Amino acid sequence: MPVITFEGSTLSREQKQELVERFTRAASEVTKIPEQAFVVFVHENDPDNIGVGGVLLSTKRKNS
């Protein structure tokens, strides 16, 4: 049972669904393992818990 893990900021349900579909399809094509075998975990992190270039993502978003 292959596992794919995505870790990032919060996403909408639609975005998560699209990620799961695309990751699964691509991994299946590359590995020749059936799509039904893949498990995809989406781990969401609050923007206050993500730092990019020494600045919290929540701060970067406010300044954009």
N, C-alpha and C positions, 0 to 999 in steps of 0.2 A: 504494500500500500504506500505509494509515493505521497509525500507531504510537501505542499508549497505554503510558505508563510510570507505574508505581506505585513509590514509594520509601517504605519504612517499616521498622519493626522486624521481627524474625523472626516468621514465620507457619507454621502447620502446612500440610502438603500439601493438606488439605481446604479450608483457608481460601484458599489461593492458587488452587485450582481454582474455588472460588465467585467470587472476585474476577474472574478471567479471564472466566468465563461472564457475569457481570453487566455488567462493563465493555463486553464485546463486544456484548452484546444491546442495552444502552442506546445505545451509540455508533451501532450500525447503525440503530436506530429513529430517532434524531435526524437522522442524515446521509443516510439512505436508501441507504447503501452496504452491500452484502452482508456478512454476518458473516465469511464466508470470507476477506475481504480484510484483516481486522484482524490486527495482530501486537501482543501484549501482553507487556511486559517487567515482571517483578517483581524489584526490587532490594531485597534485605534488608540491613539494617544492624544490627550488634550494638548492644544497648542502651547499652553503654559509649561508643558513638560518636554518640549522639544527645543533644543538650541541649534541655531545655524549661524556659523561664523561668529560665535560669541554672543549672539543676541537671541532672546526667546522668540519663537515663531509668532506668538501672539503679538509681540511688539512690532515685528517686521510687518505683519499684516495691517496693523493700525497705521503704520507709517507709509503704506503703499498707496 
